[in-house]
Amino acid sequence: MRTTLNLPDSLMSSAMKACHQRTKTAVIITALQELVRRNRLQDLKLFKGRVDFDLNLGTLRKRQ
């Protein structure tokens, strides 16, 4: 998808250096992927203490 964005040059160059990307497209894709990943982790943190796992590592290891 083509999109026109007005981004500060200093911010874009800092982002390109920080994530070691050579193109502006790669920087934006990397940033969006990281945003989605962090959001999913936040959603998972909501389940902390709510899910009861009754796992036996010995049994799991024998299944292989």
SVG drawing of the C-alpha trace seen along z (x, -y; Angstrom):
<svg xmlns="http://www.w3.org/2000/svg" viewBox="-8 -17 31 58">
<polyline fill="none" stroke="black" stroke-width="0.4" points="0.0,0.0 1.3,-3.4 1.0,-6.1 2.3,-9.6 3.7,-10.6 5.1,-13.9 7.8,-12.8 10.6,-14.9 13.9,-14.2 15.8,-14.1 13.4,-11.5 13.7,-9.4 17.5,-9.5 17.6,-8.7 15.3,-5.7 17.3,-4.5 20.4,-4.5 18.7,-2.9 17.3,0.1 20.1,0.4 17.9,0.1 18.9,-1.5 15.5,-2.5 12.7,-4.5 10.2,-1.8 12.2,0.8 12.3,-1.5 8.5,-2.0 7.8,1.7 10.2,2.5 8.5,-0.1 5.0,1.2 6.0,4.8 7.5,3.8 4.3,1.9 2.1,4.9 4.5,7.2 4.4,5.0 0.7,4.7 0.3,8.5 2.6,8.8 0.5,6.3 -2.6,8.3 -0.9,11.5 0.1,9.8 -3.6,9.3 -3.8,13.1 -1.1,13.2 -2.4,15.1 -5.7,16.0 -4.6,19.2 -3.9,22.2 -1.3,24.5 -1.1,28.0 1.9,29.2 4.3,32.0 7.6,31.5 8.5,35.2 5.3,36.2 5.8,33.6 9.4,34.8 8.4,38.4 5.9,37.5 8.7,36.8"/>
</svg>
